[in-house]
Amino acid sequence: MSSYKVLDVNDDLPIRTKGAVHSGKVRSVYWLTDQDSARLIEEKGYDVPTGTELAIMVISDRISAFDCIWQGENGLNGVPGKGIALNSVAAHWFKLFDEAGLAGNHIVDIPHPYVWIVRKASTVRVEAIARQYITGSMWRDYSKGVREFCGIGLPEGLTAHQKLDDVLITPSTKGIIRGLPDVPEVDDVNITRRNITDNLDAFNFKSEADVALYEKLLSEGFALISNELAQLDQIFVDTKFEFGYVEDKNGTERLIYIDEVGTPDSSRIWDGPAYRDGKIVENSKEGFRQLLINNVPDSDVLLNKDRMNEREQLAASYKLPEQVMMSVSDTYVGIASKIVGRQLSIPQSPRDEVIAVLDKEYGLIDA
């Protein structure tokens, strides 16, 4: 067995909840009882209305790519330090957003590097994507002759990894949106601005003005992160933000940032010196995706959505060498440490630490 400790299973913690634990590819969400939410709001002085629903959001060290979870040899079922890297980076950017006067976010407390306490938000059903360079899936489509992306036309003559004249906003669906003309009923499909403004209710927007607001917040957040990374000689290539509505103490609804922002999972980040030298060095999950493409027996299984069953079987059986998982760890922890300005330390026993702090300091663990 590997000597490295990871938090790979995060949906079975003995946290007192109402209802089932919601577990995604990386995070698990534990909705607190109304009594615990009310108690913590009062005890901790959270700046949210009385009656706000709170949840414990626990991040794992699992790594997903191509809609599958991947594992390493010797029982290393995650990337050491990955969860801390993601949480630390997102919290850092949220703090800078606050200082810059951008919209708030859903985090009300950070009990432990693996844990956020978040408030319930009414989620906008749009993956807000911004792109400053043509690469990845956009380049693959462009190289096949596609010139329109989410209703935006691109000129002829672009080359791979080229910087675009403007930051492009290329939204996609969050979840499956049913019954809309021109919007295929599949998750994460590209949409146009017109698709959204013609169907505000379907995408859970309150008004057309809020569509413009999400674009403004996406652009402002992208610019802030891009400028900060430039000072570290890193390039912010593209990213995904998510948004939701919350209610203030005075009853006003407002749009905020939710999920994570500017992390190596939700963004591409390139090394600046390497880019100027004509090379692409990924400081984000894209490096792991490329590693998989280069190492699995048949890369078409990863890229062809019609072979999803084969892909899931491959991910379940394929074990990456331990040194590969550790190189991915070095990428995540390295870029995160650079961004937050201090070396991140990886806990020896993350699960035990999380349970202890939620028990002793928050009273949320059932005996």
N, C-alpha and C positions, 0 to 999 in steps of 0.2 A: 504493500500500500504506500501511497505517496506520503511524505512527511509534511506536506503543505496543508494547512487548514483552510477550508473554504466554507462559506455558508451557501450550500447548494439547495437545500430544502428549507423553504421559508414560509410554508403555508400550514405548519402544524405546531406553531408556538402556542403555549397555554395562556393566551391572552383572552380575557373576558370580552365576549362580543355579542352583538345581536345579529342573527342571521349567519349565513355561510361566509367563509373567507373567500374573497375574490382573488384568484391567482392568475397573473399574466405570465409572459415569457420570462420576465426578470423580477417584477415586484409582486408582492402580495399585500392586499388591503384588508384590514380588520376593522369593521365598523363597530365603534364602541356603543355600549348601552346608553340610552338617554341619560340615565343617572350618572354614569362615568363622564360623559361629555359635559354635563352641567357642572359636575364637581370640579373637573379640571379647568374649565373656563373661569370658575370662581377662584379656585386655589392658585392657579398660575397667572391669573389676570390677563388672559388672552383677549386681544382686541377684536372680538367678534360678537355678534348679537347673542343674547340669551336664547337658548334653544337651538343653536347651531349644532349640526351633527359633525362629530369629529371621527377621524379614523387613524389607526396606526398603519403606516405604510413601511413595510420592511423590504429592503432591496436584497437581492441575492447576488452571488458571484457567478450564476449561470451565464453562459454566452449563447446568444441566438444569432443565426444568420440564415438567410434564405428561408425564413419562417420555420426554422427547426432549432432545437436545442442540441448543442454539440458537447461531447465529453472527451476527457483525456484518459490515457492509460493509468493503471495502478490506482483506480478509484478516484482520480482527480476530476470530479464532476463539476468543475467550475474554474474560473481564473482567479488566483489569489489576488486580493486587493481590488478587484474590479468594482464591486459594489461601493466601497468607500470612495474610489476614484470618481464614479458617476455622481454620487450624492454630494461630494465635496465641491466638484466643479459646478454643478447646477446651483447649489446654495451660494457659491461665490458670485455667479452671474446674477442671481436674484437680488443679492445684496447691492450689487452695483446698479442694477435696474432701479431699486428703491432710491438709492442716493442720487440717481440722475432724474428722478421724478417720473419714471415710466409707470406702467400699471403695476399693481401688487401681484402677489402670487398666493397659492393655496397653502403654503407651509405656515403653521403657527408655532411650531417648536421643533427642535432637533435634539432629542434625548441621547442619541448615540450616532456615531458615523454611519451605521447601517439603517437608521430609523428616522423617519419624519412623522410628526403629527400634522395631519392636514385637515382642512375644512372641506365640507361637501360643496361641490360646484356643479352647476348645470352645464354639461359639456357641449361645446360647439362641435358639430360632427364634420369638421374639416381638419385635415392634416395640413398645417400651414408651412409650406416649403419655400425656402428662398435659395437662389443659386447665383453665385458670382462667377463660376467657371463652368465650362461645358465638359462634363466628364461622366463616368458611370453610365446609367441607363439612358440619360439624355444623349450622350455621345454615341452610344450603340444605335439608338434610333436615328440620330442625325446622319451617321455614317451610312445608314440604309436608305437615306433620301428624305426622311421626315423633316419638315421645315416649320411646322406649327406645333407648339406645345402649350396646352391649356389656353388656347386662343391667342397666343403670342407668336408672331412670326419671327423666325431667325434668318439672317442673311446667308447667302452662299459663301463658301470659302473659309469657313471656320475650321480650326484644327483641334485635335484632341488636347484637352487640358488648357485650352486658351481662356484667358480672362475675358468676360463679356463686358460690353460697354455699360450696361446697367445691371443691377441686381434684379433677377427675374423672380416673380412670385408665381409658383406653379402648384396650386393646391390639388389635393386629392381627397377622396372620401375617407372618413374615419368610421369604420364599420360598413355594413351593407345598407345602402339607401335604396328603398324599393319604390317602384311606381313613378319614376321620373323619366320623361323623354330625354334621350341623349345621355343618360347616366346608367352605364351597365350595372347590374345588381351584383357587384363583387366588391370586396374590401380593397381599399387603397388603390382606387382607379382615378386617373387624372380627370379633373373637371375644369371648367372655365369659370371666370368671375360671373358671367351671365347665368350659368347654371345655378350659382348660389343666390344671386339677387332675384332670380325668377322663382325661387323656391325657398324663401327664408325659413319657413316653419320646418321644412324637411331637414334643414341643416342646423336647426335650433338657434337661429339668429333672431333677435328681437326687432331689428330694424335694418334698413339698407345702410343707414349711417354707421351701424356697428360693423358692417362688412368693411367699410372704409377704415374704421378704427382698428380692426384686427390687422389690416394691411399696414397701417401706420405703426402699430406696435411691433409687428414683425420686422418692418424695415428699420425702426429705431433700435430694436434689440440686436438685430443683425449687425448694424453699424457699430454699436457699442462693443460687442464681442470682437468684431473684426479689427477695430482699432486697438483694443487691448492685446489681442494676439499678435498684431503687427509689432508691438513693442517687444514681444518675445521672439521676433523673427519667425512667426508661424502664420500660415495663411488659412483664413476661414473660407472654405470652399463653398459649402452648402450646409443647410441645416433644416431641421423640422421643429416647429413650435406647436403647442396646443393651447387652446383657450377655453374658458368657461365663465359662467356668470355666478356671482355671489351677491349676497345682500349685506349692505353696511348696517351699522347700528341705527342709522336714521331711516332705514327702510329703502334706501336707494339701491337699485341693481346696478352692478358695474361688471365690465369685462376684465378678467385677470389672466395672467399666465398660469397654466397648470402643467402637470407632469414634470418634465425636465427640460432645460434649455442649454444649448451649447456644449453638450457632453460628447465624448468620443463615440458614444453609441448613436446619438441623434444627429451627428454632424460629420462632415469630412474636414480634417485638419491636415494641412501639408507642411512639411518642413521648408522654411523659406530659402536657406542656402542651397538645398538640394534642387528646388524648383528653378532657381536662377542658373543652376548648372545643367538644366535640361533633364533632371530626374524627378520622379515622384516618390517621396518617402512619406508614407501614411502614418500619422499619429492618431489614428482612430480605428473604428471597427472595420473600415474598408480594407485595411491591411489583412485582417483575419479572413474577410471574404475572398480576397485574392489568393491567400494561402490555401483556402479550401479548393478554389477553382484549379489551382496548380497541382494539388495533391490527390484529390479523389480520382478514382479510376475513370470516371466519365463525367466531365464537367457540365455536359448538357443536362444532366439530371438536376443540377443546381439552378440552371438558367431557364429551363423549359417548364412553364407552369402546368403543362399537360402531363408532366411526369411526377406530380406531387406525391403520389403513393410510393413511388420508388425512392424519392428523396427522403421521405419520412423513414422508410426502412433503412436507408443508408445511414441517416443520422443516428438511428437507434443502435446500429451495429458497429459503426466506424469509431475507432478510438484514436485520438490524436496523440502523438508522442508527448511525454511529459515536458520535454524541453521546448516544444512548440507552445504548449499552454503557458509556460513560464516566460517565453518571449513575448506573448500577448500581454501577460501581466506587466512586464517591463514597459511595454508601450502605454498601457492605461495608467499605471502608477506614475510613470515618468512624465507624461504630458499633464496629468492632474497636479503633480507636485510643482511643476513649472508654473501652471496657471494660478494656483492658490498661494504660491510663494513660500512653501515649506515642504519638507519631505514627509509624505504620508507614511504612517506606520500601519502595518497589517496586524490585527489582533491575533493572538495565539488561539483563542477560542471564541470566535465571534458570537456563536449561538448562546453560550453561557453568559457572555457579557450583556447581550441584548435582554435576556430574560431577567438578569439581576437588576439592571437599571429600571426596567419597566415595573418590576416588583417593588423595589425599595423606594424609588423616587416618584412613582406614578400610581402605585397601588392597582395595577391592572392585571396581575397574574393570579389565576385561580390556583389555589393550593391543591 
